[in-house]
Structure formats: structure tokens, C-alpha cells
Amino acid sequence: MSTMKIAAFKAYDIRGRVPDELDEEMAYRIGQAYAALFQPKRIAVGYDIRLSSPTLAGALTRGLVKAGVDVVDIGLCGTEQIYFATAHLELDGGIMVTASHNPADYNGMKLVREQSRPISGDSGLREIEALVIAGKEVTGRVAGDVEKVNIMPAYIECLLSFIDAAKIKPFKVVCNAGNGGAGMVMDALEKYLPCDFIKLLFTPDGTFPNGVPNPLLTENRKATAEVVRREKADIGIAWDGDYDRCFFFDENGEFIEGYYIVGLLASQILKRHSGAGIVHDPRLTWNTVEIVREAGGSPIENKTGHAFMKERMRAEDAVYGGEMSAHHYFKDFAYCDSGMIPWLIVLETMSNSGKKLSELVYEREKLYPVSGEINRRLDNPAKAIERVLAEYGPRSLHIDRTDGIGLEFDRWRFNLRMSNTEPVVRLNVETRGDKELLKKKTEEILNLLGGE
């Protein structure tokens, strides 16, 4: 196998262009390598709506079965359903064929072990890569079986366990599945909720005729916002392709930064789990820390990335973890991220409080305005970060190196970190209620960084 194809192995998962970086032969070898490294008895396999996904999942399954592994085939699904199936059915692992929000000609895999513990670069992915390169054939004493399982009913029951559905008010809810897979779950949940769901792009279509579903891109938010305003809806929700992230729009069609949703969810979860730990990422922190402490919880700052977040949550027995990038992790969901549980909790919060979504976050947005994540492509990201550190470090009250650099001052703070996958730095700035200061400091740092 050529080294070009191993370009698909990333820090947390496998992702590459089909077929030059990821093809059927490689999928087969990944199944073989997983079996050789972990020697599982039964694992779950599922796939997203991409056109190449069923074929790649089939090749992966053949690799596993040849090695003597029994495969629980849950078919077309979202990433979190693999997490759920692995934990719920007490399997030895799970593999999801997906490239999440990458372009249509990409695909990939997310891998977990027992209890849906993530497999990333430092927990098995590098070893799998080496075995794929070696290409040694693994044949079990007896070939494995393939069992098709419909996980949806148990999964829906699990989602509903996070709320009291009887208390949900009959909201008008705009739902944009972006031609990804979220529509299937929404259709299954609909009968349990009294809401009027206005459905956008619910038909799964791996050609992505309306663009790749990634609501983090500003240009992708317009469709949801417009329908919220036109329909005078109470809330808008949009998902990425494999729906492990969800994004919110208030009743005015305004996009809500994921940072404020972390604080909102933490406050609600702490009502049921008094004094518990809440894990958050280091990019934006002041709002989350204040909310968690006021609610009697313990804020725990941790390195960005799902493998790091899940590991820390387990170590601290935390009930919830949130990243501003819209990944939300729940102890009672095998410490995994879900794009369905967050909006259910938000609807319940709106119902119980009698407040609109804008009212639930408006005060927090005023108290801690943010820049939003700004990406800059640079020739030498590390050198640019050192330049910023030299300028601001001597005047800072505190320097945090949990993830990149986080510098804190009396009225403002910022985090600057390198991407794991490209020559990009990511900047986040927040202030204590001062939008002018926010604008000034953001421009200062961007000028110092250069790039585009």
C-alpha cells in the first residue's frame, strides 16, 4: 500500500478523499488491523449518508469477519448511534464510516473500543496505521457472523430519558438536517413531542445538493435563519452531516455561539446533579466558569478534542462536557457527544422557564461578548504564536498552556492555538462586557499574526 493513502490517518480519526486516500482495500485492511490489535469478539459497524459509505462499510465488515469478529450491522446511522450501540449492547468496539462535514468526495472512520472509549493517535490509531501498511492477512479460526440490528428504538428511548417530554410546550421548531442523517432521528422522535417541526433538507443525499452540512460556516446559516423568521418559529436547529453536533438559532433567526450553549446546558444539568464536575475547553472560559460555580458545580478546564474531553470526564466522573465548537458530552451517554440531547434539554429549559431562547442567552452574551473563532492561514504558525506571546505575555495576569496559549488580563482574555491538521491558527477573544475592547484587541492580535 502506498504511503499516500495513509494520509487519511489523522490525530483523532481516519479521513481522506475517496478513492485516492481511502478505498475498499484500505477499509478491508482497517477491519483486519482493528481485529489484530484489539482482538474483539463483537463490534458495531454503521455508516453515514455519503455515496461511498455503504461500500466502504461492506469492505470494513469483510475485513473484520475474515479475522473472526462478529459484526453488529446497524446500517445507516449517525456517529452517536455507533457510540450508543457499542455501550448499550456491551460490545467490544464500534466503527462509524463517516467524514462528518468534509466535502462529498471524502470519507473516513471514527473508531471506539468497549464502552465507546475513543481510539485516537495515542490510543491505538497509529498502531492500526502500521498494521494497515504491513498488510498482513488475519484469518480467524472461524469466520465471524454479521447480524443486522435496528438500534433506533433503544436509542430514542435513551434520548428521551434526558428530559421530561410531558413538560415540553408545543413550540414551532425549524429543523435543518442539511441532507445529512439527522432527519431520520427527528422523524422517529417527533411522535413523542408536541412540537410543530418545520423540516428543511430532511432527505438524506450524499451528493450534498445544498452544500456540505456544516452550520459553523457562516454562509450555511442563512437558510435556517430565514425560515425561522418567515415562520415566526420559536427556535431553529441545524446539524452537521453525521449529526454529532447541533447548532441553535433563536426566535429572531440569530445564530447562538456554541460557547453560550455550553453554559446553558451546564446550568440545567447541574440542577439534577448538584455539585458535579463540568469539563470545558480552554478557548472561551469566563462565562462557563461563572455559570458552573454559581450553580454549585466544579468547572474543569481541559484540552480541546473529543478523545481528551472524554478521558477527562471519566477521570473526574464529570456529568457533562462542552466545547464551543458544538460538541456536547454526557456521562449518561457513555461520556460521548450527541447532537440530539442538547436541543431536547434546551426545549425543556424553554418550557420550564417560560423564556425564549434569546432571553436564556442574551444576558450572558452581554456579560461576555466574544469574537467567534477566527482562523488565520500562516506559513509558520508556531512562530506567529511566539510573536503574540512575546507581545502580550509580559503584561498578562496569567498564561495557560492547556491548549495553545491562553492569556488573561483584567478586562479581556484570548486563546490562540494551532490546528492539528492544517497550517492554521485559531483565535478566540472575550471581554467582560466590553464590545469596543473586544473589537480593538481582536484587530490588534490579527494584525500581529498576519496571514489570511
C-alpha positions, 0 to 999 in steps of 0.5 A: 500500500502506498504511503499516500493513502495513509494520509487519511490517518489523522490525530483523532480519526481516519479521513481522506478523499475517496478513492485516492486516500481511502478505498475498499482495500484500505477499509478491508485492511482497517477491519483486519488491523482493528481485529489484530490489535484489539482482538474483539469478539463483537463490534458495531459497524454503521455508516453515514449518508455519503455515496461511498459509505455503504461500500466502504462499510461492506469492505470494513465488515469483510475485513473484520469477519475474515479475522473472526469478529462478529459484526453488529450491522446497524446500517445507516446511522449517525456517529452517536448511534455507533457510540450508543450501540457499542455501550448499550449492547456491551460490545467490544468496539464500534466503527462509524464510516463517516467524514462528518462535514468534509466535502462529498468526495471524502470519507473516513472512520471514527473508531471506539473500543468497549464502552465507546472509549475513543481510539485516537493517535495515542490510543491505538490509531497509529498502531492500526496505521502500521498494521494497515501498511504491513498488510498482513492477512488475519484469518480467524479460526472461524469466520465471524457472523454479521447480524443486522440490528435496528438500534433506533428504538433503544436509542430514542428511548435513551434520548428521551430519558434526558428530559421530561417530554410531558413538560415540553410546550408545543413550540414551532421548531425549524429543523435543518438536517442539511441532507445529512442523517439527522432527519431520520432521528427527528422523524422517529422522535417527533411522535413523542413531542408536541412540537410543530417541526418545520423540516428543511433538507430532511432527505438524506443525499450524499451528493450534498445538493445544498452544500456540505452540512456544516452550520459553523460556516457562516454562509450555511446559516442563512437558510435556517435563519430565514425560515425561522423568521418567515415562520415566526418559529420559536427556535431553529436547529441545524446539524452537521452531516453525521449529526454529532453536533447541533447548532441553535438559532433563536426566535429572531433567526440569530445564530447562538455561539456554541460557547453560550450553549455550553453554559446553558446546558451546564446550568440545567444539568447541574440542577439534577446533579448538584455539585458535579464536575463540568469539563470545558475547553480552554478557548472561551472560559469566563462565562462557563466558569461563572455559570458552573460555580454559581450553580454549585458545580466544579468547572474543569478546564481541559484540552480541546478534542473529543478523545481528551474531553472524554478521558477527562470526564471519566477521570473526574466522573464529570456529568457533562462536557462542552466545547464551543465548537458544538460538541456536547458530552454526557456521562449518561451517554457513555461520556460521548457527544450527541447532537440530539440531547442538547436541543431536547434539554434546551426545549425543556429549559424553554418550557420550564422557564417560560423564556425564549431562547434569546432571553436564556442567552442574551444576558450572558452574551452581554456579560461576555461578548466574544469574537467567534473563532477566527482562523488565520492561514500562516506559513509558520504558525508556531512562530506567529504564536511566539510573536503574540506571546512575546507581545502580550505575555509580559503584561498578562495576569496569567498564561495557560498552556492547556491548549495553545496559549491562553492569556488573561488580563483584567478586562479581556482574555484570548486563546490562540492555538494551532490546528492539528491538521492544517497550517492554521491558527485559531483565535478566540477573544472575550471581554467582560462586557466590553464590545469596543475592547473586544473589537480593538484587541481582536484587530490588534492580535490579527494584525500581529499574526498576519496571514489570511 
